[in-house]
Amino acid sequence: MSLPPILYHHFLRPLPYTPTWNLQERIHQLQLALRHSSSHPDVLLLLEHRPTYTSGRRQTEPDIHDERLRLENLGADFVPATRGGQLTYHGPGQIVGYPLLDLSRYTPTMGARDYVCRIQKILQRHLRDAHGIVHSPSEHTGVFLDPTTKIASIGVQVRHRLTSHGFAINVTHEPLPWFDKIVACGLDDVRAGSIASKLGRRVDVGGEIPGLVQQFGDIFERNMVKMDMENTGEIGKAILQLEKEAEAAGDWQVEPQEHK
């Protein structure tokens, strides 16, 4: 493979959403600054979030004000995001992937539609190869177990041909009651599913990471290299700082709590 490897890191503790977005922004700025010398890294961050609902960039505060208050009362954070799409949930038991890639490294430059299609294919192939789960075709973006059960979402942002945000795939049962509190991605007749709910048995989040990393490398035709924090400069320092913040934040809300 002639392109440089993609550096990946898996966070072991659920992360607060806003500092994680700040990390994406810092990596984006470093990529822009180093692009002229072609020394900028491509990065894949794999993680879980603390319970958080996020809105899409086209949803304004007046539109979502009441919904934001209701969801915050359940015990989750609420953050307006800069990705495409509408309201969704991120939390423990769900693997979130943030690819920070320079699409101009491909010849010709990879377009946003091709990029999203590749992300979708990664998730579909992982489900098939790791668990024998065959996705259900859908007109909607994401991955479905059947026409009304969605297991994975995709919401990306591309600026200066550099990607941010990414995908989320439900692994355990834990995210499902949080999804039940919203109309996710604006799809009224769709509910959330997970790998565990499909298989009818317990599935470990960490066990999914190697397969996802391999599929990512195969689909994007890149070598995948685990990030060495001591030799990754400012990015490594920022990742270690975020891990300290996640540890200091303590425990998180396990189940949504109704307030009367």
Phi and psi in degrees as a GROMACS rama.xvg file:
@    title "Ramachandran Plot"
@    xaxis  label "Phi"
@    yaxis  label "Psi"
@TYPE xy
-82.615  -23.5915  SER-2
-76.6083  153.036  LEU-3
-64.6263  158.45  PRO-4
-68.6735  158.397  PRO-5
-92.9837  126.734  ILE-6
-86.282  131.701  LEU-7
-125.475  152.386  TYR-8
-142.281  136.266  HIS-9
-110.526  117.454  HIS-10
-80.7278  135.45  PHE-11
-90.7717  -16.9529  LEU-12
-118.804  138.753  ARG-13
-55.3823  136.922  PRO-14
-106.597  145.12  LEU-15
-65.1433  145.191  PRO-16
-68.5305  -50.2527  TYR-17
-63.0856  -47.0391  THR-18
-61.3057  -29.7118  PRO-19
-69.86  -39.5395  THR-20
-63.4671  -38.7407  TRP-21
-61.508  -35.8975  ASN-22
-64.5319  -43.4875  LEU-23
-57.8074  -43.931  GLN-24
-63.0566  -39.1504  GLU-25
-65.8183  -42.2751  ARG-26
-64.7428  -39.7767  ILE-27
-58.6172  -45.3591  HIS-28
-65.657  -39.069  GLN-29
-65.2041  -40.1153  LEU-30
-61.9247  -42.4024  GLN-31
-62.9396  -43.2332  LEU-32
-67.0229  -32.4202  ALA-33
-99.0373  -3.09842  LEU-34
-61.0645  -35.0358  ARG-35
-61.1275  -26.6018  HIS-36
-100.245  2.2032  SER-37
58.0111  23.6036  SER-38
-100.585  4.96082  SER-39
-75.5182  140.141  HIS-40
-84.0577  151.623  PRO-41
-98.7828  137.65  ASP-42
-132.976  142.419  VAL-43
-123.532  117.694  LEU-44
-100.88  128.204  LEU-45
-119.71  130.955  LEU-46
-164.625  172.529  LEU-47
-115.093  151.851  GLU-48
-103.484  157.122  HIS-49
-66.5255  157.915  ARG-50
-54.092  118.313  PRO-51
-147.841  131.51  THR-52
-98.3262  138.044  TYR-53
-128.391  144.613  THR-54
-102.352  163.471  SER-55
-84.9661  168.523  GLY-56
-68.7275  -18.125  ARG-57
-91.6123  -2.41665  ARG-58
-94.8564  117.783  GLN-59
-91.6831  161.688  THR-60
-57.4451  -43.9051  GLU-61
-58.9799  -32.8405  PRO-62
-71.7101  -32.0774  ASP-63
-115.461  7.37982  ILE-64
-54.9035  -53.7528  HIS-65
-64.6808  -39.8289  ASP-66
-65.1491  -39.832  GLU-67
-59.7908  -46.609  ARG-68
-62.6447  -41.942  LEU-69
-61.8027  -44.3532  ARG-70
-73.0397  -35.0157  LEU-71
-63.8799  -33.3616  GLU-72
-68.4022  -17.3163  ASN-73
-76.6736  -14.4372  LEU-74
108.6  6.66258  GLY-75
-102.357  159.643  ALA-76
-77.9869  158.447  ASP-77
-132.375  124.509  PHE-78
-133.349  123.204  VAL-79
-68.2191  125.847  PRO-80
-105.791  166.418  ALA-81
-102.57  8.4102  THR-82
-81.2419  170.299  ARG-83
-77.009  170.406  GLY-84
96.733  -171.24  GLY-85
-121.745  -156.748  GLN-86
-61.6658  135.053  LEU-87
-150.828  -179.444  THR-88
-126.867  143.806  TYR-89
-131.463  138.922  HIS-90
-173.534  -178.937  GLY-91
-56.1212  145.051  PRO-92
88.5141  2.58239  GLY-93
-129.128  128.065  GLN-94
-86.5828  123.542  ILE-95
-105.969  133.51  VAL-96
-116.33  126.596  GLY-97
-114.517  93.8646  TYR-98
-80.2908  129.439  PRO-99
-116.927  87.3805  LEU-100
-117.406  149.593  LEU-101
-96.0118  103.993  ASP-102
-68.803  -18.7449  LEU-103
-74.1471  -6.79542  SER-104
-70.885  -19.9855  ARG-105
-88.3394  149.397  TYR-106
-118.755  115.286  THR-107
-70.3815  170.998  PRO-108
-52.9637  131.351  THR-109
-69.9858  130.574  MET-110
-82.3278  164.916  GLY-111
-61.9934  -38.7458  ALA-112
-66.145  -43.8119  ARG-113
-61.1442  -41.9415  ASP-114
-60.188  -49.5524  TYR-115
-62.3586  -40.5022  VAL-116
-60.9604  -38.7004  CYS-117
-66.8946  -41.2999  ARG-118
-60.3188  -44.1383  ILE-119
-62.4839  -39.8874  GLN-120
-66.1783  -37.6173  LYS-121
-57.3283  -47.9866  ILE-122
-66.8405  -42.3374  LEU-123
-62.4683  -44.5571  GLN-124
-69.9744  -34.7032  ARG-125
-63.8915  -45.5272  HIS-126
-60.1701  -41.3289  LEU-127
-68.618  -50.0708  ARG-128
-75.9337  -35.6067  ASP-129
-85.6595  -28.4687  ALA-130
-134.13  -2.29954  HIS-131
69.3405  21.5038  GLY-132
-92.2963  120.72  ILE-133
-97.5749  125.764  VAL-134
-71.3482  158.292  HIS-135
-97.4278  124.627  SER-136
-57.5106  143.511  PRO-137
-148.571  151.157  SER-138
-76.3883  -13.4952  GLU-139
-92.1341  151.928  HIS-140
-69.7134  143.189  THR-141
117.657  -170.99  GLY-142
-126.134  132.13  VAL-143
-117.97  143.761  PHE-144
-83.0227  -33.1038  LEU-145
-153.955  177.1  ASP-146
-57.1479  -21.6471  PRO-147
-120.682  11.9208  THR-148
-127.583  115.858  THR-149
-104.849  130.372  LYS-150
-107.582  -21.1024  ILE-151
-146.012  144.936  ALA-152
-121.884  154.614  SER-153
-133.05  129.314  ILE-154
-149.556  113.162  GLY-155
-123.094  165.721  VAL-156
-134.77  136.176  GLN-157
-125.225  118.073  VAL-158
-129.901  130.3  ARG-159
55.2378  31.5083  HIS-160
67.1818  17.3334  ARG-161
-109.86  133.436  LEU-162
-93.9991  153.432  THR-163
-149.053  178.046  SER-164
55.4895  -155.373  HIS-165
162.603  -115.749  GLY-166
-138.401  163.827  PHE-167
-144.993  134.625  ALA-168
-129.335  129.434  ILE-169
-79.5164  124.326  ASN-170
-102.919  -54.0042  VAL-171
-101.173  -177.798  THR-172
-74.4425  -18.2898  HIS-173
-56.3734  -39.8347  GLU-174
-72.1839  -19.2177  PRO-175
-63.5607  -44.5491  LEU-176
-64.1369  -26.6992  PRO-177
-71.2622  -40.8446  TRP-178
-63.6205  -32.2384  PHE-179
-62.949  -16.2465  ASP-180
-86.786  -3.45259  LYS-181
-137.955  166.886  ILE-182
-95.6972  96.0239  VAL-183
-72.5126  135  ALA-184
58.7406  19.595  CYS-185
74.9474  13.6905  GLY-186
-102.054  99.4304  LEU-187
-62.4119  -36.0775  ASP-188
-99.2086  17.2023  ASP-189
-116.196  136.237  VAL-190
-115.486  167.811  ARG-191
-90.2231  141.953  ALA-192
-125.519  175.665  GLY-193
-144.247  168.783  SER-194
-59.918  -44.274  ILE-195
-64.0151  -40.4139  ALA-196
-67.9321  -33.0429  SER-197
-71.8434  -41.6  LYS-198
-83.9111  -20.5208  LEU-199
72.135  28.5581  GLY-200
-152.986  167.97  ARG-201
-70.2479  139.491  ARG-202
-130.878  137.214  VAL-203
-92.8915  131.135  ASP-204
-59.3922  -47.79  VAL-205
-60.2194  -30.115  GLY-206
-69.5323  -15.6437  GLY-207
-83.0466  -19.9085  GLU-208
-63.5082  -49.0541  ILE-209
-57.3269  -41.0845  PRO-210
-66.4894  -41.0431  GLY-211
-64.0294  -41.6334  LEU-212
-62.5523  -43.9835  VAL-213
-63.0369  -44.723  GLN-214
-62.9394  -38.0441  GLN-215
-61.6768  -46.9825  PHE-216
-62.448  -40.3704  GLY-217
-65.2829  -46.929  ASP-218
-70.4234  -36.4711  ILE-219
-92.841  1.10582  PHE-220
56.3808  52.4585  GLU-221
-137.559  151.566  ARG-222
-75.2537  142.953  ASN-223
-110.404  126.835  MET-224
-125.907  126.116  VAL-225
-63.7172  133.809  LYS-226
-68.6476  133.443  MET-227
-99.0627  107.527  ASP-228
-59.6834  -32.8888  MET-229
-75.1947  -16.6543  GLU-230
-123.094  25.8982  ASN-231
-118.362  14.6239  THR-232
58.4986  -134.176  GLY-233
-64.2861  -34.2206  GLU-234
-64.1064  -45.2965  ILE-235
-60.5004  -41.8973  GLY-236
-63.7305  -40.8664  LYS-237
-66.4521  -37.0635  ALA-238
-66.207  -44.7455  ILE-239
-62.6795  -38.4983  LEU-240
-64.7569  -40.857  GLN-241
-64.4464  -38.2187  LEU-242
-64.2786  -35.9566  GLU-243
-66.3383  -40.2486  LYS-244
-62.8176  -40.8171  GLU-245
-64.9137  -39.8607  ALA-246
-67.2989  -40.547  GLU-247
-68.0937  -25.8022  ALA-248
-69.4955  -17.8966  ALA-249
76.5107  -155.004  GLY-250
-73.6258  166.725  ASP-251
-125.894  167.353  TRP-252
-68.9578  124.533  GLN-253
-84.0586  -44.5392  VAL-254
-121.711  146.73  GLU-255
-64.0762  135.569  PRO-256
-108.992  124.871  GLN-257
-80.8637  134.134  GLU-258
-113.755  126.701  HIS-259
